Amino acid sequence: RKMSYLMTKLLERQNGVDDLTMMTSAPSVDAIVTQLGHRLDRNKIYTAIGDVLVAVNPYRVLPIYGPDHVRMYQTSMADTSPHVYGLAERAYRSMLEMNRPQAVIISGESGA
């Protein structure tokens, strides 16, 4: 059990986690910044915090957009990393299937 916990912590440090709510302990501001940095190092610019999607500007073009990626997020939401297409798909599905109004707030610098 302790080994499993240690392995999880090691993977968190090395790779970052897709959803910060899944971290083994409540993250501090420093831990959040570290996680975002680990993910950015692997060109994973999107990180979830529950229903919130955080995007980090990579200051370069990444091959994570286009029709193939749209289809991927439309068809296999459970097995995909956080992405703006996934956020849009969840909002759209909630609107259609549960007849619930949706709002997406985009905030930040340079082009938000």
N, C-alpha and C positions, 0 to 999 in steps of 0.2 A: 504494500500500500504506500509506504513512504517512497519507495523507488518510483512508483507510478507518478506520484506528486512531483518528485524531483525531475523526472523526464518531461513532464508537462511544463514545468517552470523553465527548463532548458530550451524546449521547443519555442516557448513564448519569447524567450530572449533572442533566439537565433532567427526565427522566422516571422514573428509577429502573429497576431491572431486576426481572423476575419471579423470577429465581433468582440469588441472590448468588454461586453457584458459577460463573456465566457472566460475571462481571466480568472485564475485561481484565487486571487485576492482583489479587494477593491483597489482600483488603480489610482495612484496619485497623479498630479499633473505631469511630473517627470516621467512616470511610467507610460502615460498616454503618449507623450512626445517621443519617447524611446520606441514604443510600438509603431507609431507612424513612420519613424525613421527606418526601422527594420523592414517595414513593408515597402517603403519608397525605394530602398536599396534593391529590392526584387521587382521593381516596376509595378508594384501593386499600389496604385494611387488612391484607391477607394477603401475605406474601412468603415464598418458599421459600429454603431453604439446603439443597440436595440433597433428602433425604427429610424434613427438618425444616420445619415450617410455623410461621412467626412471625406472630402477630396483634397489631396495635396497636389499642387502644381509641380509637375516634373520638369518644367521648362524644356521639354523636348517632345517630339511627336512619338506616341506609342501606338502599336498596332492592336488597339483594343476597341476599335469602333468599326462600324460598317454593317452591311446586311447579315453577314455570318454571325456576328456577335448579337445582333438584334434577335435573330432566330434562336440562338443558344439561350438567351434569357426568356424568350417566349415559351420554350418547350421544356427546359430542365432547370427550373428555379432552385430546386433543392440542392443541386450539386454544383452551384456556381458561386464564385467569389462575389463580394459586394461590388456593385457597379451601378451607375446612373440608369442603365437600361433595366436593371432589376428593380430599382425603386419605381420607375415609371410603370413597369409591368404590374407590380403589386398594387399600385394606386389604381390602375386601370381595371384590374381584376376585382378589387374591392368595390369599385364603382358599379361594375356590371353585375357581379354575382351576389353582392350583399346590398345593392342599391344604397350604398353609403356615399355621401359627398366626400370629396378628397381635396386636400390642399397640399401643395409642395412649395416650401419656402426655400429660396436660393439666396444665400447671403455670403458676402466675402469681398475680396478685393479683385481688381482687374478682370472685369467681364462678368461679374456675378449677376 
